[in-house]
Amino acid sequence: MEVILAKSAGFCFGVRRAMDKVYERVGTGEQIYMLGSIIHNEEVVKDLEKRGVKVLQSPEELLLLHEGVVVIRSHGVSKDIYKMIEEKGLTCVDATCPFVRKIHKIVEDESEKGAHIVIIGNANHPEVEGIKGWSKTPTVVIESAEEARNYEMPHNQMVCIVSQTTFNYNKFQELVEIFLKKGYDINVVNTICNATEERQKEAAEIARKVDMMIVIGGTHSSNTQKLYEICKAECANTHYIQTLEDLYLETETTKSIRCVGITAGASTPNNIIEEVQKYVRIDF
Ligand code: F3S
């Protein structure tokens, strides 16, 4: 089987950095806590749990700790959480992706100057929740064209628009256009990460050429879900899998398939991508 594997498949710079930071601490004898799963990948989280790393589900659980190391994942957290960790005397390993950290800085600075902050993204995503927590003024999160059309900006206030790093670039442009047409005075900062854009563009190009497309990633990974949507729009025969086992269940007949494309979200470990690639190349 001919296979086209996306060069941009798998861990991005920020996730690789976060993983390295956690694995560096594992085995040092300290009790390590992750504030939420380090990445949206069940296999990786299970492996870390086996090595004694505990996942904290909420800031309330953080308040119950008296010692240990708390790892902040690449999505970042609000300013309050840093304060909490410091006040509890815990050790902080900050694995916030530098690109996310940059958004925190923009939001903090712009809101300090009095700007109203608009975040284009998914309100329930932890990265967006973290970004909100750096603003000194009220924020709003906009995800759809309808929300953008219905939203009335506060009068006589500067506005600063930032984006969740993994948001779809074309959709971001569309939403910004809606705001600009309303005549608001807006400072637009495109904070979409290049890694996401490149992965999305490459995935679309590959999906256009192949008979079947495989997108690998955790079911809770927003960037993998977006990759899937993009590929599905180009290739109807697109499959979203977490592990190789899912592929056994997903595909029944492969007789008419000559070429398969593979891409993977930012939190997908290399060994899973390799496994899938090998299976498709040899056993399909
Ligand atoms: Fe960072 Fe971009 Fe990855 S923001 S976590 S390098 S997708």
py3Dmol code that shows the C-alpha trace and the ligand (Angstrom):
import py3Dmol

protein = """\
ATOM      1  CA  MET A   1       0.000   0.000   0.000  1.00  0.00           C
ATOM      2  CA  GLU A   2       1.270   3.441  -0.830  1.00  0.00           C
ATOM      3  CA  VAL A   3       1.292   5.641   2.249  1.00  0.00           C
ATOM      4  CA  ILE A   4       1.730   9.391   2.510  1.00  0.00           C
ATOM      5  CA  LEU A   5       2.670  10.316   6.049  1.00  0.00           C
ATOM      6  CA  ALA A   6       2.392  13.997   6.931  1.00  0.00           C
ATOM      7  CA  LYS A   7       5.756  15.438   7.983  1.00  0.00           C
ATOM      8  CA  SER A   8       3.954  17.549  10.565  1.00  0.00           C
ATOM      9  CA  ALA A   9       2.150  14.564  12.163  1.00  0.00           C
ATOM     10  CA  GLY A  10       2.481  14.174  15.925  1.00  0.00           C
ATOM     11  CA  PHE A  11       3.997  16.116  18.806  1.00  0.00           C
ATOM     12  CA  CYS A  12       4.441  19.808  18.216  1.00  0.00           C
ATOM     13  CA  PHE A  13       7.247  21.764  19.840  1.00  0.00           C
ATOM     14  CA  GLY A  14       5.153  22.752  22.886  1.00  0.00           C
ATOM     15  CA  VAL A  15       3.900  19.254  23.638  1.00  0.00           C
ATOM     16  CA  ARG A  16       7.361  17.700  23.173  1.00  0.00           C
ATOM     17  CA  ARG A  17       8.769  20.291  25.589  1.00  0.00           C
ATOM     18  CA  ALA A  18       6.022  19.578  28.165  1.00  0.00           C
ATOM     19  CA  MET A  19       6.551  15.823  27.901  1.00  0.00           C
ATOM     20  CA  ASP A  20      10.309  16.216  28.350  1.00  0.00           C
ATOM     21  CA  LYS A  21       9.755  18.312  31.453  1.00  0.00           C
ATOM     22  CA  VAL A  22       7.501  15.676  33.049  1.00  0.00           C
ATOM     23  CA  TYR A  23       9.648  12.676  32.157  1.00  0.00           C
ATOM     24  CA  GLU A  24      12.744  14.511  33.495  1.00  0.00           C
ATOM     25  CA  ARG A  25      11.044  14.600  36.931  1.00  0.00           C
ATOM     26  CA  VAL A  26       9.695  11.049  36.905  1.00  0.00           C
ATOM     27  CA  GLY A  27      11.863   8.737  38.988  1.00  0.00           C
ATOM     28  CA  THR A  28      13.384  11.496  41.134  1.00  0.00           C
ATOM     29  CA  GLY A  29      11.380  10.293  44.147  1.00  0.00           C
ATOM     30  CA  GLU A  30       9.234  13.421  44.312  1.00  0.00           C
ATOM     31  CA  GLN A  31       5.452  13.149  44.181  1.00  0.00           C
ATOM     32  CA  ILE A  32       4.459  14.678  40.861  1.00  0.00           C
ATOM     33  CA  TYR A  33       1.011  16.044  40.144  1.00  0.00           C
ATOM     34  CA  MET A  34      -0.287  17.079  36.737  1.00  0.00           C
ATOM     35  CA  LEU A  35      -2.880  19.800  36.698  1.00  0.00           C
ATOM     36  CA  GLY A  36      -5.174  18.069  34.200  1.00  0.00           C
ATOM     37  CA  SER A  37      -3.773  15.519  31.743  1.00  0.00           C
ATOM     38  CA  ILE A  38      -0.406  16.648  30.391  1.00  0.00           C
ATOM     39  CA  ILE A  39      -1.625  16.011  26.858  1.00  0.00           C
ATOM     40  CA  HIS A  40      -4.866  14.806  25.351  1.00  0.00           C
ATOM     41  CA  ASN A  41      -3.670  11.273  24.893  1.00  0.00           C
ATOM     42  CA  GLU A  42      -4.940   8.457  27.084  1.00  0.00           C
ATOM     43  CA  GLU A  43      -1.995   6.146  26.366  1.00  0.00           C
ATOM     44  CA  VAL A  44       0.546   8.714  27.528  1.00  0.00           C
ATOM     45  CA  VAL A  45      -1.478   9.624  30.621  1.00  0.00           C
ATOM     46  CA  LYS A  46      -1.805   5.924  31.545  1.00  0.00           C
ATOM     47  CA  ASP A  47       1.960   5.477  31.207  1.00  0.00           C
ATOM     48  CA  LEU A  48       2.650   8.451  33.490  1.00  0.00           C
ATOM     49  CA  GLU A  49       0.127   7.184  36.057  1.00  0.00           C
ATOM     50  CA  LYS A  50       1.934   3.831  36.055  1.00  0.00           C
ATOM     51  CA  ARG A  51       5.086   5.747  36.975  1.00  0.00           C
ATOM     52  CA  GLY A  52       3.358   7.315  39.984  1.00  0.00           C
ATOM     53  CA  VAL A  53       2.297  10.668  38.508  1.00  0.00           C
ATOM     54  CA  LYS A  54      -1.109  11.760  39.796  1.00  0.00           C
ATOM     55  CA  VAL A  55      -3.645  13.829  37.856  1.00  0.00           C
ATOM     56  CA  LEU A  56      -5.429  16.641  39.688  1.00  0.00           C
ATOM     57  CA  GLN A  57      -8.856  17.242  38.225  1.00  0.00           C
ATOM     58  CA  SER A  58      -9.468  20.706  39.653  1.00  0.00           C
ATOM     59  CA  PRO A  59      -7.827  23.648  41.451  1.00  0.00           C
ATOM     60  CA  GLU A  60      -9.760  22.543  44.582  1.00  0.00           C
ATOM     61  CA  GLU A  61      -7.666  19.364  44.651  1.00  0.00           C
ATOM     62  CA  LEU A  62      -4.559  21.535  44.415  1.00  0.00           C
ATOM     63  CA  LEU A  63      -5.637  23.341  47.571  1.00  0.00           C
ATOM     64  CA  LEU A  64      -5.558  20.046  49.504  1.00  0.00           C
ATOM     65  CA  LEU A  65      -1.854  19.421  48.785  1.00  0.00           C
ATOM     66  CA  HIS A  66       0.938  20.177  51.247  1.00  0.00           C
ATOM     67  CA  GLU A  67       3.973  19.125  49.253  1.00  0.00           C
ATOM     68  CA  GLY A  68       5.051  17.874  45.863  1.00  0.00           C
ATOM     69  CA  VAL A  69       5.707  19.044  42.340  1.00  0.00           C
ATOM     70  CA  VAL A  70       2.880  20.484  40.258  1.00  0.00           C
ATOM     71  CA  VAL A  71       3.285  20.390  36.497  1.00  0.00           C
ATOM     72  CA  ILE A  72       1.450  23.003  34.459  1.00  0.00           C
ATOM     73  CA  ARG A  73       0.718  21.536  31.042  1.00  0.00           C
ATOM     74  CA  SER A  74       1.314  23.148  27.651  1.00  0.00           C
ATOM     75  CA  HIS A  75      -2.246  24.617  27.585  1.00  0.00           C
ATOM     76  CA  GLY A  76      -1.261  26.961  30.416  1.00  0.00           C
ATOM     77  CA  VAL A  77      -3.349  28.140  33.373  1.00  0.00           C
ATOM     78  CA  SER A  78      -4.743  31.358  34.801  1.00  0.00           C
ATOM     79  CA  LYS A  79      -2.649  33.666  36.956  1.00  0.00           C
ATOM     80  CA  ASP A  80      -4.535  32.534  40.107  1.00  0.00           C
ATOM     81  CA  ILE A  81      -3.161  29.014  39.796  1.00  0.00           C
ATOM     82  CA  TYR A  82       0.470  30.224  39.928  1.00  0.00           C
ATOM     83  CA  LYS A  83      -0.432  32.156  43.042  1.00  0.00           C
ATOM     84  CA  MET A  84      -2.079  29.100  44.611  1.00  0.00           C
ATOM     85  CA  ILE A  85       0.983  26.914  43.919  1.00  0.00           C
ATOM     86  CA  GLU A  86       3.264  29.538  45.430  1.00  0.00           C
ATOM     87  CA  GLU A  87       1.103  30.089  48.504  1.00  0.00           C
ATOM     88  CA  LYS A  88       0.935  26.341  49.172  1.00  0.00           C
ATOM     89  CA  GLY A  89       4.741  26.138  48.989  1.00  0.00           C
ATOM     90  CA  LEU A  90       4.609  23.581  46.163  1.00  0.00           C
ATOM     91  CA  THR A  91       7.249  23.251  43.451  1.00  0.00           C
ATOM     92  CA  CYS A  92       6.035  24.456  40.078  1.00  0.00           C
ATOM     93  CA  VAL A  93       7.207  22.950  36.808  1.00  0.00           C
ATOM     94  CA  ASP A  94       5.832  25.290  34.197  1.00  0.00           C
ATOM     95  CA  ALA A  95       5.424  23.475  30.892  1.00  0.00           C
ATOM     96  CA  THR A  96       3.138  26.138  29.395  1.00  0.00           C
ATOM     97  CA  CYS A  97       3.936  26.371  25.700  1.00  0.00           C
ATOM     98  CA  PRO A  98       5.824  29.634  25.061  1.00  0.00           C
ATOM     99  CA  PHE A  99       3.279  30.499  22.340  1.00  0.00           C
ATOM    100  CA  VAL A 100       0.443  30.252  24.883  1.00  0.00           C
ATOM    101  CA  ARG A 101       2.500  32.196  27.416  1.00  0.00           C
ATOM    102  CA  LYS A 102       2.807  34.945  24.792  1.00  0.00           C
ATOM    103  CA  ILE A 103      -1.008  35.202  24.642  1.00  0.00           C
ATOM    104  CA  HIS A 104      -1.165  35.500  28.455  1.00  0.00           C
ATOM    105  CA  LYS A 105       1.284  38.391  28.217  1.00  0.00           C
ATOM    106  CA  ILE A 106      -0.685  40.156  25.437  1.00  0.00           C
ATOM    107  CA  VAL A 107      -3.961  39.773  27.343  1.00  0.00           C
ATOM    108  CA  GLU A 108      -2.421  40.976  30.598  1.00  0.00           C
ATOM    109  CA  ASP A 109      -0.758  44.021  28.975  1.00  0.00           C
ATOM    110  CA  GLU A 110      -3.672  45.017  26.745  1.00  0.00           C
ATOM    111  CA  SER A 111      -6.257  44.646  29.509  1.00  0.00           C
ATOM    112  CA  GLU A 112      -4.023  46.670  31.798  1.00  0.00           C
ATOM    113  CA  LYS A 113      -4.252  49.467  29.217  1.00  0.00           C
ATOM    114  CA  GLY A 114      -8.029  49.134  29.468  1.00  0.00           C
ATOM    115  CA  ALA A 115      -8.757  47.043  26.371  1.00  0.00           C
ATOM    116  CA  HIS A 116     -11.747  44.744  26.203  1.00  0.00           C
ATOM    117  CA  ILE A 117     -10.471  41.247  25.405  1.00  0.00           C
ATOM    118  CA  VAL A 118     -12.113  39.018  22.812  1.00  0.00           C
ATOM    119  CA  ILE A 119     -10.812  35.458  22.611  1.00  0.00           C
ATOM    120  CA  ILE A 120     -11.664  33.552  19.474  1.00  0.00           C
ATOM    121  CA  GLY A 121     -11.853  29.929  20.471  1.00  0.00           C
ATOM    122  CA  ASN A 122     -13.762  27.331  22.415  1.00  0.00           C
ATOM    123  CA  ALA A 123     -14.891  28.644  25.819  1.00  0.00           C
ATOM    124  CA  ASN A 124     -14.625  25.205  27.414  1.00  0.00           C
ATOM    125  CA  HIS A 125     -11.075  24.533  26.282  1.00  0.00           C
ATOM    126  CA  PRO A 126      -8.534  24.693  29.146  1.00  0.00           C
ATOM    127  CA  GLU A 127      -6.218  26.913  27.105  1.00  0.00           C
ATOM    128  CA  VAL A 128      -9.007  29.483  26.723  1.00  0.00           C
ATOM    129  CA  GLU A 129      -9.922  29.241  30.410  1.00  0.00           C
ATOM    130  CA  GLY A 130      -6.265  29.915  31.215  1.00  0.00           C
ATOM    131  CA  ILE A 131      -6.074  32.904  28.839  1.00  0.00           C
ATOM    132  CA  LYS A 132      -9.192  34.434  30.417  1.00  0.00           C
ATOM    133  CA  GLY A 133      -7.461  34.287  33.763  1.00  0.00           C
ATOM    134  CA  TRP A 134      -4.798  36.825  32.683  1.00  0.00           C
ATOM    135  CA  SER A 135      -7.191  39.619  31.810  1.00  0.00           C
ATOM    136  CA  LYS A 136      -7.802  42.503  34.144  1.00  0.00           C
ATOM    137  CA  THR A 137     -10.991  43.457  32.269  1.00  0.00           C
ATOM    138  CA  PRO A 138     -14.038  41.310  31.395  1.00  0.00           C
ATOM    139  CA  THR A 139     -13.459  38.960  28.454  1.00  0.00           C
ATOM    140  CA  VAL A 140     -15.695  37.327  25.907  1.00  0.00           C
ATOM    141  CA  VAL A 141     -15.107  34.096  24.002  1.00  0.00           C
ATOM    142  CA  ILE A 142     -16.435  33.886  20.440  1.00  0.00           C
ATOM    143  CA  GLU A 143     -16.483  30.650  18.495  1.00  0.00           C
ATOM    144  CA  SER A 144     -19.027  31.009  15.687  1.00  0.00           C
ATOM    145  CA  ALA A 145     -20.034  33.528  13.022  1.00  0.00           C
ATOM    146  CA  GLU A 146     -23.444  33.813  14.657  1.00  0.00           C
ATOM    147  CA  GLU A 147     -21.889  34.730  18.010  1.00  0.00           C
ATOM    148  CA  ALA A 148     -19.666  37.303  16.298  1.00  0.00           C
ATOM    149  CA  ARG A 149     -22.638  38.860  14.490  1.00  0.00           C
ATOM    150  CA  ASN A 150     -24.743  39.056  17.652  1.00  0.00           C
ATOM    151  CA  TYR A 151     -22.025  40.378  19.931  1.00  0.00           C
ATOM    152  CA  GLU A 152     -22.121  44.085  20.752  1.00  0.00           C
ATOM    153  CA  MET A 153     -18.726  45.440  21.804  1.00  0.00           C
ATOM    154  CA  PRO A 154     -18.660  47.865  24.727  1.00  0.00           C
ATOM    155  CA  HIS A 155     -18.815  51.496  23.539  1.00  0.00           C
ATOM    156  CA  ASN A 156     -15.763  53.737  23.694  1.00  0.00           C
ATOM    157  CA  GLN A 157     -13.441  50.963  24.718  1.00  0.00           C
ATOM    158  CA  MET A 158     -10.392  49.657  22.894  1.00  0.00           C
ATOM    159  CA  VAL A 159     -10.757  46.057  21.811  1.00  0.00           C
ATOM    160  CA  CYS A 160      -8.071  43.423  21.511  1.00  0.00           C
ATOM    161  CA  ILE A 161      -8.762  40.147  19.716  1.00  0.00           C
ATOM    162  CA  VAL A 162      -6.587  37.093  20.279  1.00  0.00           C
ATOM    163  CA  SER A 163      -7.105  33.503  19.282  1.00  0.00           C
ATOM    164  CA  GLN A 164      -6.829  30.066  20.850  1.00  0.00           C
ATOM    165  CA  THR A 165      -3.601  28.647  19.381  1.00  0.00           C
ATOM    166  CA  THR A 166      -5.316  25.671  17.757  1.00  0.00           C
ATOM    167  CA  PHE A 167      -8.202  27.585  16.155  1.00  0.00           C
ATOM    168  CA  ASN A 168      -8.804  27.147  12.422  1.00  0.00           C
ATOM    169  CA  TYR A 169      -7.092  29.993  10.564  1.00  0.00           C
ATOM    170  CA  ASN A 170      -9.814  30.553   7.915  1.00  0.00           C
ATOM    171  CA  LYS A 171     -12.532  30.611  10.544  1.00  0.00           C
ATOM    172  CA  PHE A 172     -10.531  33.102  12.600  1.00  0.00           C
ATOM    173  CA  GLN A 173     -10.259  35.402   9.547  1.00  0.00           C
ATOM    174  CA  GLU A 174     -14.009  35.072   8.926  1.00  0.00           C
ATOM    175  CA  LEU A 175     -14.876  36.054  12.523  1.00  0.00           C
ATOM    176  CA  VAL A 176     -12.408  38.961  12.528  1.00  0.00           C
ATOM    177  CA  GLU A 177     -13.954  40.238   9.253  1.00  0.00           C
ATOM    178  CA  ILE A 178     -17.389  40.277  10.910  1.00  0.00           C
ATOM    179  CA  PHE A 179     -16.053  42.459  13.741  1.00  0.00           C
ATOM    180  CA  LEU A 180     -14.160  44.766  11.370  1.00  0.00           C
ATOM    181  CA  LYS A 181     -17.266  45.317   9.240  1.00  0.00           C
ATOM    182  CA  LYS A 182     -19.048  46.606  12.325  1.00  0.00           C
ATOM    183  CA  GLY A 183     -16.556  49.468  12.361  1.00  0.00           C
ATOM    184  CA  TYR A 184     -14.972  48.756  15.745  1.00  0.00           C
ATOM    185  CA  ASP A 185     -11.494  50.010  16.567  1.00  0.00           C
ATOM    186  CA  ILE A 186      -9.782  46.686  17.038  1.00  0.00           C
ATOM    187  CA  ASN A 187      -6.269  45.480  17.637  1.00  0.00           C
ATOM    188  CA  VAL A 188      -6.213  42.009  16.095  1.00  0.00           C
ATOM    189  CA  VAL A 189      -3.377  39.734  17.164  1.00  0.00           C
ATOM    190  CA  ASN A 190      -3.287  36.480  15.281  1.00  0.00           C
ATOM    191  CA  THR A 191      -2.047  34.091  17.946  1.00  0.00           C
ATOM    192  CA  ILE A 192      -2.789  30.884  16.054  1.00  0.00           C
ATOM    193  CA  CYS A 193       0.239  28.658  16.309  1.00  0.00           C
ATOM    194  CA  ASN A 194       2.128  27.972  13.065  1.00  0.00           C
ATOM    195  CA  ALA A 195       2.413  24.310  13.968  1.00  0.00           C
ATOM    196  CA  THR A 196      -1.371  24.033  13.803  1.00  0.00           C
ATOM    197  CA  GLU A 197      -1.677  25.954  10.545  1.00  0.00           C
ATOM    198  CA  GLU A 198       1.050  23.909   8.888  1.00  0.00           C
ATOM    199  CA  ARG A 199      -0.400  20.636  10.110  1.00  0.00           C
ATOM    200  CA  GLN A 200      -3.857  21.640   8.842  1.00  0.00           C
ATOM    201  CA  LYS A 201      -2.603  22.755   5.411  1.00  0.00           C
ATOM    202  CA  GLU A 202      -0.492  19.651   4.910  1.00  0.00           C
ATOM    203  CA  ALA A 203      -3.356  17.389   6.027  1.00  0.00           C
ATOM    204  CA  ALA A 204      -5.748  19.005   3.523  1.00  0.00           C
ATOM    205  CA  GLU A 205      -3.221  18.648   0.683  1.00  0.00           C
ATOM    206  CA  ILE A 206      -2.681  14.967   1.446  1.00  0.00           C
ATOM    207  CA  ALA A 207      -6.404  14.240   1.960  1.00  0.00           C
ATOM    208  CA  ARG A 208      -7.116  15.703  -1.487  1.00  0.00           C
ATOM    209  CA  LYS A 209      -4.805  13.146  -3.139  1.00  0.00           C
ATOM    210  CA  VAL A 210      -5.532   9.888  -1.341  1.00  0.00           C
ATOM    211  CA  ASP A 211      -8.288   7.239  -1.388  1.00  0.00           C
ATOM    212  CA  MET A 212      -8.378   7.034   2.367  1.00  0.00           C
ATOM    213  CA  MET A 213      -7.184   9.322   5.129  1.00  0.00           C
ATOM    214  CA  ILE A 214      -6.343   8.372   8.715  1.00  0.00           C
ATOM    215  CA  VAL A 215      -6.250  10.979  11.474  1.00  0.00           C
ATOM    216  CA  ILE A 216      -4.676   9.767  14.720  1.00  0.00           C
ATOM    217  CA  GLY A 217      -5.263  11.479  18.046  1.00  0.00           C
ATOM    218  CA  GLY A 218      -7.097  11.503  21.376  1.00  0.00           C
ATOM    219  CA  THR A 219     -10.868  11.909  21.287  1.00  0.00           C
ATOM    220  CA  HIS A 220     -10.628  15.000  23.540  1.00  0.00           C
ATOM    221  CA  SER A 221      -7.932  16.679  21.470  1.00  0.00           C
ATOM    222  CA  SER A 222      -9.422  19.767  19.844  1.00  0.00           C
ATOM    223  CA  ASN A 223      -6.638  20.091  17.282  1.00  0.00           C
ATOM    224  CA  THR A 224      -7.154  16.461  16.196  1.00  0.00           C
ATOM    225  CA  GLN A 225     -10.904  17.011  15.888  1.00  0.00           C
ATOM    226  CA  LYS A 226     -10.243  20.007  13.628  1.00  0.00           C
ATOM    227  CA  LEU A 227      -7.758  18.008  11.568  1.00  0.00           C
ATOM    228  CA  TYR A 228     -10.426  15.368  11.122  1.00  0.00           C
ATOM    229  CA  GLU A 229     -12.996  17.937   9.926  1.00  0.00           C
ATOM    230  CA  ILE A 230     -10.520  19.404   7.446  1.00  0.00           C
ATOM    231  CA  CYS A 231      -9.570  15.984   6.055  1.00  0.00           C
ATOM    232  CA  LYS A 232     -13.175  14.791   5.916  1.00  0.00           C
ATOM    233  CA  ALA A 233     -14.071  17.830   3.782  1.00  0.00           C
ATOM    234  CA  GLU A 234     -11.404  16.781   1.255  1.00  0.00           C
ATOM    235  CA  CYS A 235     -11.729  12.993   1.495  1.00  0.00           C
ATOM    236  CA  ALA A 236     -15.023  11.379   2.494  1.00  0.00           C
ATOM    237  CA  ASN A 237     -13.170   8.204   3.462  1.00  0.00           C
ATOM    238  CA  THR A 238     -11.478   9.754   6.496  1.00  0.00           C
ATOM    239  CA  HIS A 239     -11.090   7.825   9.764  1.00  0.00           C
ATOM    240  CA  TYR A 240     -10.431   9.214  13.228  1.00  0.00           C
ATOM    241  CA  ILE A 241      -8.561   6.740  15.419  1.00  0.00           C
ATOM    242  CA  GLN A 242      -6.791   6.803  18.775  1.00  0.00           C
ATOM    243  CA  THR A 243      -4.772   3.626  18.443  1.00  0.00           C
ATOM    244  CA  LEU A 244      -4.140   0.908  15.882  1.00  0.00           C
ATOM    245  CA  GLU A 245      -6.937  -1.196  17.452  1.00  0.00           C
ATOM    246  CA  ASP A 246      -9.483   1.424  16.378  1.00  0.00           C
ATOM    247  CA  LEU A 247      -8.321   1.019  12.800  1.00  0.00           C
ATOM    248  CA  TYR A 248      -9.058  -2.734  12.862  1.00  0.00           C
ATOM    249  CA  LEU A 249     -12.660  -1.883  13.800  1.00  0.00           C
ATOM    250  CA  GLU A 250     -13.080   1.094  11.470  1.00  0.00           C
ATOM    251  CA  THR A 251     -12.119  -0.281   8.078  1.00  0.00           C
ATOM    252  CA  GLU A 252     -13.913  -3.208   6.488  1.00  0.00           C
ATOM    253  CA  THR A 253     -12.860  -3.300   2.861  1.00  0.00           C
ATOM    254  CA  THR A 254      -9.687  -1.839   1.482  1.00  0.00           C
ATOM    255  CA  LYS A 255      -9.784  -3.489  -1.953  1.00  0.00           C
ATOM    256  CA  SER A 256     -10.277  -0.299  -3.954  1.00  0.00           C
ATOM    257  CA  ILE A 257      -7.754   1.668  -1.937  1.00  0.00           C
ATOM    258  CA  ARG A 258      -4.374   2.371  -3.478  1.00  0.00           C
ATOM    259  CA  CYS A 259      -3.043   5.244  -1.457  1.00  0.00           C
ATOM    260  CA  VAL A 260      -3.580   6.099   2.218  1.00  0.00           C
ATOM    261  CA  GLY A 261      -2.729   9.389   3.886  1.00  0.00           C
ATOM    262  CA  ILE A 262      -1.838   9.610   7.566  1.00  0.00           C
ATOM    263  CA  THR A 263      -1.687  12.588   9.858  1.00  0.00           C
ATOM    264  CA  ALA A 264      -1.858  12.972  13.634  1.00  0.00           C
ATOM    265  CA  GLY A 265      -2.747  15.605  16.211  1.00  0.00           C
ATOM    266  CA  ALA A 266      -0.204  17.458  18.330  1.00  0.00           C
ATOM    267  CA  SER A 267      -0.549  15.046  21.254  1.00  0.00           C
ATOM    268  CA  THR A 268       0.001  11.802  19.393  1.00  0.00           C
ATOM    269  CA  PRO A 269       3.186   9.920  20.330  1.00  0.00           C
ATOM    270  CA  ASN A 270       5.493   8.826  17.537  1.00  0.00           C
ATOM    271  CA  ASN A 271       5.284   5.126  18.385  1.00  0.00           C
ATOM    272  CA  ILE A 272       1.515   5.100  17.658  1.00  0.00           C
ATOM    273  CA  ILE A 273       2.032   6.872  14.318  1.00  0.00           C
ATOM    274  CA  GLU A 274       4.790   4.394  13.423  1.00  0.00           C
ATOM    275  CA  GLU A 275       2.617   1.399  14.371  1.00  0.00           C
ATOM    276  CA  VAL A 276      -0.286   2.622  12.225  1.00  0.00           C
ATOM    277  CA  GLN A 277       2.001   3.454   9.321  1.00  0.00           C
ATOM    278  CA  LYS A 278       3.648   0.042   9.391  1.00  0.00           C
ATOM    279  CA  TYR A 279       0.327  -1.773   9.560  1.00  0.00           C
ATOM    280  CA  VAL A 280      -1.174   0.174   6.636  1.00  0.00           C
ATOM    281  CA  ARG A 281       1.961  -0.214   4.497  1.00  0.00           C
ATOM    282  CA  ILE A 282       2.325  -3.958   5.000  1.00  0.00           C
ATOM    283  CA  ASP A 283      -0.995  -5.495   6.110  1.00  0.00           C
ATOM    284  CA  PHE A 284      -3.663  -3.393   4.394  1.00  0.00           C
TER     285      PHE A 284
END
"""
ligand_1 = """\
7
F3S
Fe 2.424 25.220 21.479
Fe 1.581 25.319 19.076
Fe 1.930 23.063 20.210
S 0.915 26.582 20.723
S 1.535 23.409 22.342
S 3.525 24.516 19.693
S 0.278 23.559 18.842
"""
view = py3Dmol.view(width=600, height=400)
view.addModel(protein, "pdb")
view.setStyle({"model": 0}, {"cartoon": {"style": "trace"}})
view.addModel(ligand_1, "xyz")
view.setStyle({"model": 1}, {"stick": {}})
view.zoomTo()
view.show()
